[in-house]
Amino acid sequence: MSTRNETDTYECPRLRPVEAFPAMVSGQKVLCLRDPQQYSEVVVYVPAQTASILGLFDGQHSLLDIQEAFARRFGSLLFREQLLQVIQSLDDHLLLDSPRFAAHRAKVEDDFRRSRSRTVMLAGKSYPLEAAALRQQLESYFTATEGPGATPPSPSAATLSGMVVPHIDFARGGPCYAWGYRELEGVPPVDRFVILGTVHAPIARAFALTRKDFETPLGMVETDREFVDHLLAAVGDEYLEDELAHRAEHSIEFQAVFLRHRTPSAHPVRIVPILCGSLHQFVEDRRSPSEGREIEAFLAAVRDTMVRLGGRSLVLASADLAHVGPRFGDPHQITPGQLREVADADREMLAAVEAGDPEAFFQAVARDGDQRRICGLPPIYAALRALPGVRGRLLRYTQWPDPQGTVTFAAIALDA
């Protein structure tokens, strides 16, 4: 935890790790700053000129250094008082590494550690907090034009052992979620859902576990502590060291909400929440994740625990696919022609999932250096490794075609 004092904070400001993406607000180009760890829940809009100096907010450059850099770039003065106002605003919004942020972080983390359950993070933001409104919203995705409508589950659902479902927000991906959750209606009773979630913030290990139950506006989703304890006995308690990543991560929360909605209220919903860390280093090195001892040992333990505890385990990979456009680092807006190219590449990649081939899936992502930024790479790869011999059925492929930032996602059944 930072021990920087107030003088350090303002004389040599240091911006915390944030997500930064361009946008237009009231006709003005701005840079949006958002905290991926959700210690701050606001999005801060920074004018283009101000954004140009944020790279100097690294704790090494003084106010004078920043003023001189601004003057060289724009040929005008940035007065100390103006610069201090920028720093103060960032600190007020908890985006600076500062004593104020350190105190806030300590309280948030202490509250999380003390709680037996994980509090909802996105209720009232990405979906309704009120139960009736939430149920109405989720149910509307089944009857939406892009939803499954009256399509019944496939007869193959009786042998379903896993599923790939989106983790994009419901407003954009709801009908695609519905295709996956409609298929679950044909599955015999499930004892536990092993949810492999994408983690959108760095973690130290390849996976992060928690014993906490998950709260939803529709009721509690219980964590199968027996499963988690068996898993920890095999891999070690160090897989709880990144437990805090579960506090703000939405990829498991969205599945918990949908599972609770599609399960009769009198029946418990039991999950095994597992966050999957980045495979970026393996992509860079063009090495298979199967060469990583930690990954191999963990996934072997997941497979063994499912066998040892018996009953029916169903693996859910909470995974989106491509992320392209200026919001994600590309230089230009995405054209319709590029969207078709993205779709072709996605479908070629998903053919490996349909074949149940984790190594071919990884290679389909890695061979171009993951240019499309497949954020679901870790959980989909892990699901295929945890369920050897499965075959995939593509139920729905969808693009959310925003020229500034297109996201693609799919619902895929994984049959034993």
C-alpha positions as CSV (number, residue, x, y, z in Angstrom):
1,M,0.0,0.0,0.0
2,S,1.3,3.5,-0.9
3,T,2.8,5.6,1.9
4,R,3.1,8.8,-0.2
5,N,2.4,11.9,1.8
6,E,0.3,14.9,0.7
7,T,3.3,16.9,-0.4
8,D,4.6,14.1,-2.7
9,T,1.1,13.7,-4.2
10,Y,0.8,17.2,-5.4
11,E,4.4,18.1,-6.2
12,C,5.0,14.8,-8.1
13,P,1.6,13.4,-8.9
14,R,1.2,9.8,-9.8
15,L,-1.9,8.5,-11.7
16,R,-3.2,5.1,-10.6
17,P,-3.5,2.3,-13.2
18,V,-6.7,3.4,-15.1
19,E,-8.5,2.5,-18.3
20,A,-8.3,5.3,-20.8
21,F,-10.4,5.6,-23.9
22,P,-11.3,8.5,-26.3
23,A,-14.9,9.8,-26.6
24,M,-16.8,12.9,-27.8
25,V,-18.7,14.9,-25.1
26,S,-20.7,17.9,-26.2
27,G,-18.8,18.0,-29.5
28,Q,-15.4,18.0,-27.7
29,K,-12.8,15.3,-27.9
30,V,-12.0,14.0,-24.4
31,L,-10.1,11.1,-22.8
32,C,-12.2,9.1,-20.4
33,L,-10.5,7.7,-17.3
34,R,-12.1,4.8,-15.5
35,D,-10.8,2.6,-12.6
36,P,-10.9,-1.0,-13.6
37,Q,-10.7,-2.0,-9.9
38,Q,-13.8,0.0,-9.0
39,Y,-12.3,1.7,-6.0
40,S,-13.6,4.8,-7.8
41,E,-17.0,4.3,-9.6
42,V,-17.0,7.4,-11.7
43,V,-15.8,8.0,-15.2
44,V,-13.7,11.2,-15.4
45,Y,-13.6,13.2,-18.7
46,V,-10.3,14.9,-19.4
47,P,-10.0,17.5,-22.2
48,A,-7.5,16.6,-25.0
49,Q,-4.9,19.2,-23.9
50,T,-4.9,18.1,-20.3
51,A,-4.9,14.4,-21.4
52,S,-1.6,15.1,-23.2
53,I,0.3,15.6,-20.0
54,L,-1.2,12.7,-18.0
55,G,1.7,10.5,-19.1
56,L,3.9,12.7,-16.9
57,F,1.8,11.9,-13.8
58,D,4.2,9.1,-12.9
59,G,5.5,10.2,-9.5
60,Q,8.8,11.2,-11.1
61,H,7.9,14.5,-12.7
62,S,7.4,17.6,-10.7
63,L,4.8,20.3,-11.3
64,L,7.6,22.4,-12.9
65,D,8.5,19.5,-15.2
66,I,4.9,19.1,-16.3
67,Q,4.5,22.9,-16.9
68,E,7.6,23.0,-19.0
69,A,6.4,20.0,-21.1
70,F,3.1,21.6,-21.6
71,A,4.7,24.9,-22.8
72,R,7.0,23.1,-25.2
73,R,4.0,21.2,-26.7
74,F,1.4,23.9,-27.0
75,G,3.4,27.2,-26.8
76,S,1.3,28.5,-23.9
77,L,1.6,28.5,-20.2
78,L,-0.2,26.1,-17.8
79,F,-0.4,28.0,-14.6
80,R,0.5,26.2,-11.3
81,E,-3.0,26.9,-10.0
82,Q,-4.6,25.3,-13.1
83,L,-2.4,22.3,-12.8
84,L,-3.2,21.9,-9.1
85,Q,-6.9,22.0,-9.9
86,V,-6.4,19.0,-12.3
87,I,-4.5,17.1,-9.6
88,Q,-7.1,17.9,-7.0
89,S,-9.9,16.8,-9.2
90,L,-8.2,13.5,-10.0
91,D,-7.5,13.0,-6.2
92,D,-11.1,13.8,-5.4
93,H,-12.2,11.0,-7.8
94,L,-9.7,8.6,-6.2
95,L,-7.6,8.3,-9.4
96,L,-4.3,9.4,-7.9
97,D,-1.9,7.4,-5.8
98,S,-2.4,9.5,-2.7
99,P,-3.0,9.3,1.1
100,R,-6.7,9.9,0.4
101,F,-6.8,6.9,-2.0
102,A,-4.8,4.7,0.4
103,A,-7.2,5.3,3.2
104,H,-10.2,4.6,1.0
105,R,-8.7,1.5,-0.4
106,A,-7.9,0.1,3.1
107,K,-11.4,0.6,4.2
108,V,-12.9,-1.0,1.1
109,E,-10.6,-4.0,1.3
110,D,-11.2,-4.5,5.0
111,D,-15.0,-4.4,4.5
112,F,-14.7,-7.0,1.7
113,R,-12.5,-9.3,3.8
114,R,-14.9,-9.2,6.7
115,S,-18.0,-9.9,4.7
116,R,-19.2,-13.5,4.2
117,S,-20.7,-12.5,0.8
118,R,-19.7,-10.5,-2.2
119,T,-22.0,-7.4,-2.5
120,V,-23.5,-6.7,-5.9
121,M,-21.5,-4.0,-7.8
122,L,-23.6,-3.3,-10.9
123,A,-27.1,-3.4,-9.6
124,G,-28.7,0.0,-10.2
125,K,-26.0,0.7,-12.9
126,S,-25.9,-2.0,-15.5
127,Y,-29.2,-3.6,-14.5
128,P,-32.1,-2.8,-12.2
129,L,-31.7,-3.0,-8.4
130,E,-35.4,-3.8,-7.9
131,A,-36.1,-7.5,-8.3
132,A,-39.4,-7.3,-10.4
133,A,-37.8,-4.8,-12.9
134,L,-34.7,-7.0,-13.2
135,R,-36.8,-10.1,-13.9
136,Q,-38.8,-8.3,-16.5
137,Q,-35.6,-7.0,-18.2
138,L,-34.0,-10.5,-18.2
139,E,-37.1,-12.2,-19.5
140,S,-37.5,-9.7,-22.3
141,Y,-34.2,-11.0,-23.9
142,F,-35.8,-14.4,-24.6
143,T,-38.6,-12.8,-26.6
144,A,-36.5,-10.1,-28.3
145,T,-36.0,-10.2,-32.0
146,E,-32.5,-11.5,-31.6
147,G,-33.4,-13.8,-28.8
148,P,-34.4,-17.5,-28.9
149,G,-38.1,-16.9,-28.8
150,A,-40.0,-20.2,-28.6
151,T,-37.0,-22.2,-29.7
152,P,-36.7,-25.2,-27.3
153,P,-33.5,-26.5,-26.0
154,S,-31.7,-29.0,-28.2
155,P,-32.1,-32.7,-27.4
156,S,-28.3,-32.6,-27.0
157,A,-28.8,-30.4,-23.9
158,A,-29.3,-33.6,-21.9
159,T,-25.6,-34.2,-22.2
160,L,-24.5,-30.6,-21.8
161,S,-21.3,-30.3,-19.6
162,G,-20.4,-26.7,-20.3
163,M,-21.3,-23.4,-21.9
164,V,-19.7,-20.3,-23.2
165,V,-21.8,-17.3,-22.5
166,P,-21.1,-13.5,-22.8
167,H,-20.1,-11.2,-20.0
168,I,-20.9,-8.0,-21.8
169,D,-23.6,-5.9,-20.0
170,F,-27.1,-7.1,-20.4
171,A,-28.3,-4.1,-22.4
172,R,-26.0,-5.0,-25.2
173,G,-25.7,-8.8,-24.9
174,G,-29.0,-9.8,-23.3
175,P,-30.4,-11.8,-26.2
176,C,-27.2,-13.7,-26.7
177,Y,-27.2,-14.6,-23.0
178,A,-30.8,-15.9,-23.5
179,W,-29.6,-18.3,-26.2
180,G,-27.3,-19.9,-23.7
181,Y,-29.6,-19.9,-20.8
182,R,-32.5,-21.3,-22.9
183,E,-30.2,-24.3,-23.6
184,L,-29.7,-24.8,-19.9
185,E,-33.4,-25.5,-19.5
186,G,-32.8,-28.9,-21.2
187,V,-30.1,-29.9,-18.7
188,P,-30.8,-32.4,-15.8
189,P,-30.5,-30.9,-12.3
190,V,-27.1,-29.3,-11.7
191,D,-25.3,-29.6,-8.4
192,R,-22.9,-26.8,-9.1
193,F,-21.9,-24.3,-11.8
194,V,-18.1,-23.9,-12.1
195,I,-17.9,-20.4,-13.4
196,L,-14.6,-19.5,-15.2
197,G,-14.7,-15.7,-15.3
198,T,-12.5,-13.2,-17.2
199,V,-10.7,-10.9,-14.8
200,H,-10.2,-7.4,-16.1
201,A,-7.6,-6.3,-13.6
202,P,-4.1,-7.8,-13.1
203,I,-3.8,-10.7,-10.6
204,A,-0.6,-12.3,-9.4
205,R,-1.5,-15.9,-10.1
206,A,-3.2,-17.6,-13.1
207,F,-6.5,-18.1,-11.1
208,A,-8.2,-16.5,-8.2
209,L,-10.7,-18.2,-5.8
210,T,-13.1,-17.0,-3.2
211,R,-15.3,-18.8,-0.6
212,K,-17.8,-15.9,-0.5
213,D,-21.4,-16.2,-1.6
214,F,-22.6,-13.8,-4.3
215,E,-25.5,-11.4,-3.5
216,T,-28.0,-10.6,-6.3
217,P,-31.2,-8.5,-6.3
218,L,-33.0,-11.9,-6.9
219,G,-31.5,-13.6,-3.9
220,M,-28.3,-15.2,-2.8
221,V,-26.1,-17.4,-5.0
222,E,-24.2,-19.8,-2.8
223,T,-20.6,-20.7,-3.3
224,D,-19.9,-24.4,-3.1
225,R,-17.4,-24.2,-0.2
226,E,-16.8,-27.9,-0.2
227,F,-15.7,-27.8,-3.8
228,V,-13.5,-24.7,-3.1
229,D,-11.9,-26.3,-0.1
230,H,-11.1,-29.5,-2.0
231,L,-9.6,-27.4,-4.7
232,L,-7.5,-25.4,-2.3
233,A,-6.3,-28.5,-0.6
234,A,-4.9,-29.6,-4.0
235,V,-3.5,-26.3,-5.2
236,G,-2.7,-24.3,-2.1
237,D,-4.3,-21.4,-0.2
238,E,-2.2,-18.9,-2.2
239,Y,-5.1,-19.0,-4.7
240,L,-7.0,-16.9,-2.2
241,E,-4.4,-14.2,-2.3
242,D,-6.1,-12.5,-5.2
243,E,-9.5,-12.8,-3.7
244,L,-10.0,-9.1,-3.8
245,A,-10.2,-9.2,-7.6
246,H,-13.7,-10.8,-7.1
247,R,-15.0,-7.6,-5.4
248,A,-15.3,-5.5,-8.5
249,E,-15.2,-8.1,-11.3
250,H,-18.5,-8.3,-13.3
251,S,-17.9,-11.5,-15.3
252,I,-19.1,-13.8,-12.5
253,E,-21.7,-11.3,-11.2
254,F,-23.6,-11.3,-14.5
255,Q,-23.8,-15.1,-14.5
256,A,-24.9,-15.3,-10.9
257,V,-27.7,-12.9,-11.7
258,F,-28.9,-14.9,-14.7
259,L,-28.6,-18.2,-13.0
260,R,-30.6,-16.9,-10.1
261,H,-33.3,-15.7,-12.5
262,R,-33.6,-19.0,-14.4
263,T,-33.7,-21.1,-11.2
264,P,-36.9,-21.5,-9.2
265,S,-36.7,-19.3,-6.2
266,A,-37.1,-22.2,-3.8
267,H,-34.0,-23.9,-5.2
268,P,-30.5,-23.0,-4.2
269,V,-28.0,-21.9,-6.9
270,R,-24.5,-23.1,-6.1
271,I,-21.4,-21.9,-7.9
272,V,-17.6,-22.3,-7.9
273,P,-16.3,-18.8,-8.7
274,I,-12.9,-18.9,-10.5
275,L,-11.3,-15.8,-12.1
276,C,-8.9,-16.6,-14.9
277,G,-5.8,-14.4,-15.3
278,S,-4.2,-13.2,-18.5
279,L,-2.5,-15.5,-21.0
280,H,-0.8,-12.6,-22.6
281,Q,2.7,-13.8,-21.9
282,F,2.0,-17.1,-23.6
283,V,0.6,-15.3,-26.6
284,E,3.7,-13.1,-26.8
285,D,6.0,-16.1,-26.5
286,R,3.9,-18.2,-28.9
287,R,3.9,-20.9,-26.2
288,S,0.9,-23.1,-25.3
289,P,-0.5,-22.4,-21.8
290,S,-0.2,-26.2,-21.3
291,E,3.5,-25.5,-20.8
292,G,2.7,-23.5,-17.7
293,R,3.0,-25.7,-14.6
294,E,0.7,-23.6,-12.5
295,I,-2.1,-23.7,-15.1
296,E,-1.7,-27.4,-15.7
297,A,-1.8,-28.2,-12.0
298,F,-4.8,-26.0,-11.3
299,L,-6.9,-27.3,-14.2
300,A,-6.0,-30.9,-13.3
301,A,-7.2,-30.1,-9.8
302,V,-10.5,-28.8,-11.1
303,R,-11.1,-31.9,-13.2
304,D,-10.2,-34.1,-10.2
305,T,-12.4,-32.2,-7.8
306,M,-15.4,-32.5,-10.1
307,V,-14.9,-36.3,-10.2
308,R,-14.2,-36.7,-6.5
309,L,-17.3,-34.8,-5.3
310,G,-19.6,-36.4,-7.9
311,G,-22.9,-35.1,-8.8
312,R,-23.4,-32.9,-11.9
313,S,-21.0,-30.0,-12.4
314,L,-21.6,-27.7,-15.3
315,V,-18.8,-25.4,-16.4
316,L,-19.6,-21.9,-17.6
317,A,-17.0,-19.8,-19.4
318,S,-18.0,-16.2,-18.9
319,A,-16.3,-14.7,-22.0
320,D,-16.6,-12.0,-24.6
321,L,-14.6,-12.2,-27.8
322,A,-13.1,-9.4,-29.9
323,H,-12.6,-5.8,-28.8
324,V,-11.7,-3.5,-31.7
325,G,-11.8,0.2,-32.4
326,P,-10.3,3.4,-30.9
327,R,-11.7,2.7,-27.5
328,F,-9.5,-0.4,-27.3
329,G,-6.4,1.1,-28.9
330,D,-7.0,0.9,-32.6
331,P,-6.1,4.1,-34.6
332,H,-9.4,4.4,-36.6
333,Q,-13.1,3.8,-36.3
334,I,-14.3,0.3,-37.4
335,T,-15.9,0.2,-40.8
336,P,-18.6,-2.3,-41.9
337,G,-16.0,-4.1,-44.0
338,Q,-13.7,-4.5,-41.0
339,L,-16.7,-5.9,-39.0
340,R,-17.1,-8.6,-41.6
341,E,-13.4,-9.4,-41.4
342,V,-13.7,-9.6,-37.6
343,A,-16.7,-11.9,-37.9
344,D,-14.8,-14.2,-40.3
345,A,-11.8,-14.4,-38.0
346,D,-14.1,-15.0,-35.0
347,R,-15.9,-17.8,-36.7
348,E,-12.6,-19.4,-37.7
349,M,-11.5,-19.2,-34.1
350,L,-14.8,-20.6,-32.8
351,A,-14.5,-23.6,-35.1
352,A,-11.7,-24.8,-32.7
353,V,-14.2,-24.4,-29.8
354,E,-16.8,-26.4,-31.7
355,A,-14.1,-29.1,-32.3
356,G,-13.4,-29.1,-28.5
357,D,-9.7,-28.3,-29.3
358,P,-8.2,-26.0,-26.7
359,E,-4.8,-25.8,-28.4
360,A,-6.2,-25.0,-31.8
361,F,-8.3,-22.3,-30.1
362,F,-5.3,-20.8,-28.4
363,Q,-3.3,-20.8,-31.6
364,A,-6.2,-19.1,-33.5
365,V,-5.8,-16.2,-31.1
366,A,-2.0,-16.2,-30.7
367,R,-0.9,-16.5,-34.3
368,D,-1.6,-12.8,-35.0
369,G,-0.6,-11.7,-31.5
370,D,-4.2,-11.4,-30.4
371,Q,-4.8,-8.3,-32.6
372,R,-8.6,-8.6,-31.9
373,R,-8.0,-8.6,-28.1
374,I,-10.0,-11.8,-27.3
375,C,-10.7,-11.1,-23.6
376,G,-12.4,-14.5,-23.3
377,L,-9.2,-16.4,-24.2
378,P,-8.4,-17.5,-20.6
379,P,-11.8,-18.8,-19.5
380,I,-12.7,-20.5,-22.8
381,Y,-9.3,-22.2,-22.9
382,A,-9.7,-23.3,-19.3
383,A,-13.2,-24.6,-19.9
384,L,-12.0,-26.7,-22.9
385,R,-9.1,-28.1,-20.8
386,A,-11.4,-28.8,-17.8
387,L,-13.8,-30.7,-20.1
388,P,-11.6,-32.9,-22.3
389,G,-13.5,-34.5,-25.2
390,V,-16.4,-32.0,-25.4
391,R,-17.8,-30.7,-28.7
392,G,-19.1,-27.3,-29.1
393,R,-22.4,-26.1,-30.7
394,L,-22.5,-22.4,-31.7
395,L,-25.9,-21.2,-30.6
396,R,-25.5,-17.5,-31.4
397,Y,-22.8,-15.1,-32.5
398,T,-23.3,-11.4,-32.1
399,Q,-21.5,-8.1,-32.7
400,W,-22.1,-4.9,-30.9
401,P,-21.1,-2.6,-33.8
402,D,-20.0,0.6,-32.2
403,P,-17.5,2.3,-34.5
404,Q,-15.6,3.6,-31.5
405,G,-15.4,0.2,-29.8
406,T,-17.0,-3.0,-31.2
407,V,-17.3,-6.0,-28.9
408,T,-18.2,-9.5,-30.2
409,F,-19.5,-12.4,-28.2
410,A,-21.2,-15.8,-28.5
411,A,-23.3,-18.5,-26.8
412,I,-21.8,-22.0,-27.3
413,A,-23.0,-25.2,-25.8
414,L,-20.3,-27.7,-24.8
415,D,-21.6,-31.3,-25.1
416,A,-19.9,-34.3,-23.4
